[in-house]
Amino acid sequence: MKFLIIYITKPGVKVPQVPANYNEIPPHLHNKTRRIKVPQVPAKYNEIPPHLHNKTRRKTTIVQQEFISDYHSKIAALGNYWFETKHKLAMKLLCFKISFIQILLFLPVYKCQSGPPIKVVAAFEQDYPVAREIVGHMFGSLVQNQIGNPVDYTSVVIEDGLTESVVCDRLTKSKPTILIDTTRRPRAIGNRAGTLVKKVARKMAIPTVSATYGLAKDGIMEWENLDAIEKQYLVQIVPPGNIITQVVRDIASKQNMTTTGVLFDESIELDQQSSTLLKNIPTRATILKVQPDRQAILEQILKMKASETSYYFLIGPTQTINIALDVVAANNMTGSKYSWHLVTLDPTEPSCNCKMISALWMWPRIIEGKRSIAQNLARTFNMKSEVEAAFYYDLVLFVMTAVQKEINKGTWQREIQYPACDSTVNPTQRSELKLRNALKQEAYEGIFGKFKIVDVGGSFQELTLVMRKWTLVNNVVTNPFRIGYWTYGQPTGKITFETNRSLSDFKAKIIYKVTTVEIPPFVYKEVDENGTVTFTGYCVELLDEIKEILKFDYIIFENSDKKFGTMDDNLKWDGMMQDLVDQKADIALGPISVMAERETVVDFTVPYYDLVGISILMKKPSVPSSLFKFLTVLEGNVWACILAAYFITSFLMYLFDRLSPYSYYNNKEKYKDDDEDEKRDFSLKESLWFCMTSLTPQGGGEAPRNLSGRLVAATWWLFGFIIIASYTANLAAFLTVSRLDSPIESLDDLAKQYKIKYAPQKSTSAATYFERMAYIEAKFYEIWKNMSLDDSLNETERAKLAVWDYPVSDKYTKIWWTMLETAMPDSFEDGIKRVLDSSGSQEGFAFIADSTQVKYAVMTNCDLISVGSEFSRKPLALAVQQGSPLKDQLSSAILKLLNQRRLEGLKEKWWNKNPFKVECDDSEQQSDGISIANIGGVFIVIFIGVVLAIITLAVEYFLYRKKKPGKTRVVSVNRYDRQRRH
């Protein structure tokens, strides 16, 4: 049995000669040697007995740079001894793995393997020569020497405009053992080259490792719906330029950023992530790509500043970030209102012409001892990013090492056969190729970290960013210190802080953008003479109270649609809901109803107001006041008949008194001894007076003496009693009904009539309510119809369903069709106008709206009235972006204000003491009495009666004076009588 013993010492250990056998090796160095038993030394690999394949091994030892010169002679001597003894093994024997520095120094390396070369094809984009240079250089010398096997390397450049067949022919022409795809941009942003490479690789079953940008969560994975076999030989490893941006999402989430701006240059591929990077993060984000020149950066930063962005991320080479920092300082954006985060692709410290700026600086951490490799790579290929150069360097070594091991184990063929590109057979699959498993088992550690091969999503190379507080005062770095580390992970990265460190120093002054619509008294919009817009009202004061508790500022603006927000058939929102969905606003302010469909896209705080439903607004019944309203109780012909009866009865009493032989007029001697009060002569004047006074509580006085006259009087009394009783009752009822008469008391009343049209405002929650209710009725009807027409039903089951022709109510269906025919108002003001233009409460238009709006309209306009009870009641709350931490913060503040009874004070101020409130006559209170406006005619009657009495008195006095003779003096008469007595 012969032994091949190869011995390499640790640095500092002298080896006088190469040991001839295993026993000559010092015992303390046994673990540094490997012994391989071979019955005889075969001349080539094929001569190795199969049962000894697993007995061979290859030992790799990295010879560090500082020991190269000391051990060069020993390595060479060892190689000479190896070949002089003719132990030329074409199998897995000891090979020397040397560093990139040794390649630059052109140190000799000895091949210990031979056989057919490994055929490698690398695909490149036409406009990305850097990757082609790095990968080409790697396969030019390093890889072949590293794995100890010859490599047949083919570079394929995919130009624009190539067809799939041409790309297929180029990729399969050399029958590759492995394909390395460096096309960076995914098809989602228009890269046809990358799409063709992956399509051909899948169709032809080429074992492929792709370094294409794009994660599964971005919705742009190039290989979609791979089966289990395809996943083994089609592997994506995402470049660092794609995963480094994850730090933006993690920090934005941890810091609860509400407004975020991200600037990056061409060294970072973020185009395909612009819509997903901060998705489901409650922040209003602006992500822009810039060219590395001052003017372009200035334009983009000013655009972000105009949108009130508070948190900024600058991602790119240090040179680009320095330009951006100069722009920031020149535009006075270094204060507490702004928070800056710098992500550089190398450890070069940023600098700027700044008086004072503080930022969180992050850069990739390099594995200890590999700094020089990264620097030499970037310098050799003139790259701004050490990360990108190191990735392709590590990727090639990582993949080729794993493939070489699979080939050595016999599980991977060096030459793979491929079908013709124009073949119409089903796509080929290679179940024997376990590339993904091989990569998982390979423990290669790259310059920035190990490779992580995952089954779901894109695999990646570990990347850790150092986080450091960077403060510049008068262009001098002051008191820098390390905050901690960020490490990439899926679905989120990990942030590790140093002791007593946090991100609290990088909080910007909080300014929220608030969207609203004018809905008095919750929100009033006021514009002064200078055009400045201000907002007041219940909700605005509520937000001010919350602001004092949570310590933030806000900018309020009116929604362009002037709507709360509804969803159309395409699941698109408008109004304030759209502002939140598009992250144009952080808070939606107003009397917003909490609805299930809105909760699918936004979050609501706890309610800040009572349950609010839908009400009906109508024109108040108009009853014109009249001083002689008491006369309108009876119609004119009734009054005429009463007057006619009065005069006829009076005349009959006069006539009967003159004709009857038993009347006082015809029997004065008979009744001469009676009391004077009973001696009543019913002249025409006396008869009129008797009939008049008989209708009053005073009574008519002494009745006629004759029986016929008394019958007439009794008949008049009965007539008068009925008339007075009827008049009194009708007067009270008339005055009451005229005030309270309202033909509509509920939604059902509206639905049952046709004179009054009705509708809600277009695109409001009220309109949505009726539309959905009609839809539900239609759905239930369809279900019933399908069930009742089912042929499989027996007669009993069919009879149970046929209770009546239409078992499902169509109430809301009819209401909805009526609303559509009526034409819904475009605005609340339009609805109010249509109500006021109604001819009366019996016909016209009824407006259906939120009860708070109806209540305010009634409070400010005495011609309007709310009828019926509220229905479909819902709470009112503030709305925020979905997943926003503001939800809990605002809810906590609202509950605090509720416990302090501050909300009751706001309600009292903006409802009961509202400056726009008008005092209206309360019809319900008026039912307790009659106003002077309606009964004042009685006083006019009294006044007229008094005036007529005065006039009559004057006439009587005048006539009396005119008819009465002059007075006669009786002095002489008295004298005459006296003389006669004497």
Rosetta blueprint (number, residue, H / E / L):
1 M L
2 K E
3 F E
4 L E
5 I E
6 I E
7 Y L
8 I L
9 T L
10 K L
11 P L
12 G L
13 V L
14 K L
15 V L
16 P L
17 Q L
18 V L
19 P L
20 A L
21 N L
22 Y H
23 N H
24 E H
25 I L
26 P L
27 P H
28 H H
29 L H
30 H H
31 N H
32 K H
33 T L
34 R E
35 R E
36 I E
37 K E
38 V E
39 P L
40 Q L
41 V L
42 P L
43 A L
44 K L
45 Y H
46 N H
47 E H
48 I L
49 P L
50 P H
51 H H
52 L H
53 H H
54 N H
55 K H
56 T L
57 R L
58 R L
59 K L
60 T L
61 T L
62 I E
63 V E
64 Q L
65 Q H
66 E H
67 F H
68 I H
69 S H
70 D H
71 Y H
72 H H
73 S H
74 K H
75 I H
76 A H
77 A H
78 L H
79 G H
80 N H
81 Y H
82 W H
83 F H
84 E H
85 T L
86 K L
87 H L
88 K L
89 L L
90 A L
91 M L
92 K L
93 L L
94 L L
95 C L
96 F L
97 K E
98 I E
99 S L
100 F H
101 I H
102 Q H
103 I H
104 L H
105 L L
106 F L
107 L L
108 P L
109 V L
110 Y L
111 K L
112 C L
113 Q L
114 S L
115 G L
116 P L
117 P L
118 I E
119 K E
120 V E
121 V E
122 A E
123 A E
124 F E
125 E E
126 Q L
127 D L
128 Y L
129 P H
130 V H
131 A H
132 R H
133 E H
134 I H
135 V H
136 G H
137 H H
138 M H
139 F H
140 G H
141 S H
142 L H
143 V H
144 Q H
145 N H
146 Q H
147 I H
148 G L
149 N L
150 P L
151 V E
152 D E
153 Y E
154 T E
155 S E
156 V E
157 V E
158 I E
159 E L
160 D L
161 G L
162 L L
163 T L
164 E H
165 S H
166 V H
167 V H
168 C H
169 D H
170 R H
171 L H
172 T H
173 K L
174 S L
175 K L
176 P L
177 T L
178 I E
179 L E
180 I E
181 D E
182 T L
183 T L
184 R L
185 R L
186 P L
187 R H
188 A H
189 I H
190 G L
191 N L
192 R H
193 A H
194 G H
195 T H
196 L H
197 V H
198 K H
199 K H
200 V H
201 A H
202 R H
203 K H
204 M H
205 A L
206 I L
207 P L
208 T E
209 V E
210 S E
211 A L
212 T L
213 Y L
214 G L
215 L L
216 A H
217 K H
218 D H
219 G L
220 I L
221 M L
222 E L
223 W L
224 E L
225 N L
226 L L
227 D L
228 A H
229 I H
230 E H
231 K H
232 Q H
233 Y H
234 L E
235 V E
236 Q E
237 I E
238 V E
239 P L
240 P H
241 G H
242 N H
243 I H
244 I L
245 T L
246 Q H
247 V H
248 V H
249 R H
250 D H
251 I H
252 A H
253 S H
254 K H
255 Q L
256 N L
257 M L
258 T L
259 T E
260 T E
261 G E
262 V E
263 L E
264 F E
265 D L
266 E L
267 S L
268 I L
269 E L
270 L L
271 D H
272 Q H
273 Q H
274 S L
275 S L
276 T L
277 L L
278 L L
279 K L
280 N L
281 I L
282 P L
283 T L
284 R E
285 A E
286 T E
287 I E
288 L E
289 K E
290 V L
291 Q L
292 P L
293 D L
294 R H
295 Q H
296 A H
297 I H
298 L H
299 E H
300 Q H
301 I H
302 L H
303 K H
304 M H
305 K H
306 A H
307 S L
308 E L
309 T L
310 S L
311 Y E
312 Y E
313 F E
314 L E
315 I E
316 G E
317 P L
318 T H
319 Q H
320 T H
321 I H
322 N H
323 I H
324 A H
325 L H
326 D H
327 V H
328 V H
329 A H
330 A H
331 N L
332 N L
333 M L
334 T L
335 G L
336 S L
337 K L
338 Y L
339 S E
340 W E
341 H E
342 L E
343 V E
344 T E
345 L L
346 D L
347 P L
348 T L
349 E L
350 P L
351 S L
352 C L
353 N L
354 C L
355 K L
356 M E
357 I E
358 S E
359 A E
360 L E
361 W E
362 M E
363 W E
364 P E
365 R L
366 I L
367 I L
368 E L
369 G L
370 K L
371 R H
372 S H
373 I H
374 A H
375 Q H
376 N H
377 L H
378 A H
379 R H
380 T H
381 F L
382 N L
383 M L
384 K L
385 S L
386 E H
387 V H
388 E H
389 A H
390 A H
391 F H
392 Y H
393 Y H
394 D H
395 L H
396 V H
397 L H
398 F H
399 V H
400 M H
401 T H
402 A H
403 V H
404 Q H
405 K H
406 E H
407 I H
408 N H
409 K L
410 G L
411 T L
412 W L
413 Q L
414 R L
415 E L
416 I L
417 Q L
418 Y L
419 P L
420 A L
421 C L
422 D L
423 S L
424 T L
425 V L
426 N L
427 P L
428 T L
429 Q L
430 R L
431 S L
432 E L
433 L L
434 K L
435 L H
436 R H
437 N H
438 A H
439 L H
440 K H
441 Q H
442 E L
443 A L
444 Y L
445 E E
446 G L
447 I L
448 F L
449 G L
450 K E
451 F E
452 K E
453 I L
454 V L
455 D L
456 V L
457 G L
458 G L
459 S E
460 F E
461 Q E
462 E L
463 L L
464 T E
465 L E
466 V E
467 M E
468 R E
469 K E
470 W E
471 T E
472 L E
473 V E
474 N L
475 N L
476 V E
477 V E
478 T L
479 N L
480 P L
481 F E
482 R E
483 I E
484 G E
485 Y E
486 W E
487 T E
488 Y L
489 G L
490 Q L
491 P L
492 T L
493 G L
494 K E
495 I E
496 T E
497 F E
498 E L
499 T L
500 N L
501 R L
502 S L
503 L L
504 S H
505 D H
506 F H
507 K L
508 A L
509 K L
510 I L
511 I E
512 Y E
513 K E
514 V E
515 T E
516 T E
517 V L
518 E L
519 I E
520 P L
521 P L
522 F L
523 V E
524 Y E
525 K E
526 E E
527 V E
528 D L
529 E L
530 N L
531 G L
532 T L
533 V E
534 T E
535 F E
536 T E
537 G L
538 Y H
539 C H
540 V H
541 E H
542 L H
543 L H
544 D H
545 E H
546 I H
547 K H
548 E H
549 I H
550 L H
551 K L
552 F L
553 D E
554 Y E
555 I E
556 I E
557 F E
558 E E
559 N L
560 S L
561 D L
562 K L
563 K L
564 F L
565 G L
566 T L
567 M E
568 D L
569 D L
570 N L
571 L L
572 K L
573 W E
574 D L
575 G H
576 M H
577 M H
578 Q H
579 D H
580 L H
581 V H
582 D L
583 Q L
584 K L
585 A L
586 D L
587 I E
588 A E
589 L E
590 G E
591 P E
592 I E
593 S E
594 V L
595 M L
596 A L
597 E L
598 R H
599 E H
600 T H
601 V L
602 V E
603 D E
604 F E
605 T L
606 V L
607 P L
608 Y L
609 Y E
610 D E
611 L E
612 V E
613 G E
614 I E
615 S E
616 I E
617 L E
618 M E
619 K E
620 K L
621 P L
622 S L
623 V L
624 P L
625 S L
626 S L
627 L L
628 F L
629 K H
630 F H
631 L H
632 T L
633 V L
634 L L
635 E L
636 G H
637 N H
638 V H
639 W H
640 A H
641 C H
642 I H
643 L H
644 A H
645 A H
646 Y H
647 F H
648 I H
649 T H
650 S H
651 F H
652 L H
653 M H
654 Y H
655 L H
656 F H
657 D H
658 R H
659 L H
660 S L
661 P L
662 Y L
663 S L
664 Y L
665 Y L
666 N L
667 N L
668 K L
669 E L
670 K L
671 Y L
672 K L
673 D L
674 D L
675 D L
676 E H
677 D H
678 E H
679 K L
680 R L
681 D L
682 F L
683 S L
684 L H
685 K H
686 E H
687 S H
688 L H
689 W H
690 F H
691 C H
692 M H
693 T H
694 S H
695 L L
696 T L
697 P L
698 Q L
699 G L
700 G L
701 G L
702 E L
703 A L
704 P L
705 R L
706 N L
707 L H
708 S H
709 G H
710 R H
711 L H
712 V H
713 A H
714 A H
715 T H
716 W H
717 W H
718 L H
719 F H
720 G H
721 F H
722 I H
723 I H
724 I H
725 A H
726 S H
727 Y H
728 T H
729 A H
730 N H
731 L H
732 A H
733 A H
734 F H
735 L H
736 T H
737 V H
738 S H
739 R H
740 L H
741 D L
742 S L
743 P L
744 I L
745 E L
746 S L
747 L H
748 D H
749 D H
750 L H
751 A H
752 K H
753 Q L
754 Y L
755 K L
756 I E
757 K E
758 Y E
759 A E
760 P E
761 Q L
762 K L
763 S L
764 T L
765 S H
766 A H
767 A H
768 T H
769 Y H
770 F H
771 E H
772 R H
773 M H
774 A H
775 Y H
776 I H
777 E H
778 A H
779 K H
780 F H
781 Y H
782 E H
783 I H
784 W H
785 K H
786 N H
787 M H
788 S H
789 L L
790 D L
791 D L
792 S L
793 L L
794 N L
795 E H
796 T H
797 E H
798 R H
799 A H
800 K H
801 L H
802 A L
803 V L
804 W L
805 D L
806 Y L
807 P L
808 V L
809 S L
810 D L
811 K H
812 Y H
813 T H
814 K H
815 I H
816 W H
817 W H
818 T H
819 M H
820 L H
821 E H
822 T H
823 A L
824 M L
825 P L
826 D L
827 S L
828 F H
829 E H
830 D H
831 G H
832 I H
833 K H
834 R H
835 V H
836 L H
837 D L
838 S L
839 S L
840 G E
841 S L
842 Q L
843 E E
844 G E
845 F E
846 A E
847 F E
848 I E
849 A E
850 D E
851 S H
852 T H
853 Q H
854 V H
855 K H
856 Y H
857 A H
858 V H
859 M H
860 T H
861 N L
862 C L
863 D L
864 L E
865 I E
866 S E
867 V E
868 G E
869 S E
870 E E
871 F E
872 S E
873 R E
874 K E
875 P E
876 L E
877 A E
878 L E
879 A E
880 V E
881 Q E
882 Q L
883 G L
884 S L
885 P L
886 L H
887 K H
888 D H
889 Q H
890 L H
891 S H
892 S H
893 A H
894 I H
895 L H
896 K H
897 L H
898 L H
899 N H
900 Q L
901 R L
902 R H
903 L H
904 E H
905 G H
906 L H
907 K H
908 E H
909 K H
910 W H
911 W H
912 N H
913 K L
914 N L
915 P L
916 F L
917 K L
918 V L
919 E L
920 C L
921 D L
922 D L
923 S H
924 E H
925 Q H
926 Q H
927 S L
928 D L
929 G L
930 I L
931 S L
932 I H
933 A H
934 N H
935 I H
936 G H
937 G H
938 V H
939 F H
940 I H
941 V H
942 I H
943 F H
944 I H
945 G H
946 V H
947 V H
948 L H
949 A H
950 I H
951 I H
952 T H
953 L H
954 A H
955 V H
956 E H
957 Y H
958 F H
959 L H
960 Y H
961 R H
962 K H
963 K H
964 K L
965 P L
966 G L
967 K L
968 T L
969 R L
970 V L
971 V H
972 S H
973 V H
974 N H
975 R H
976 Y H
977 D H
978 R H
979 Q H
980 R H
981 R H
982 H L
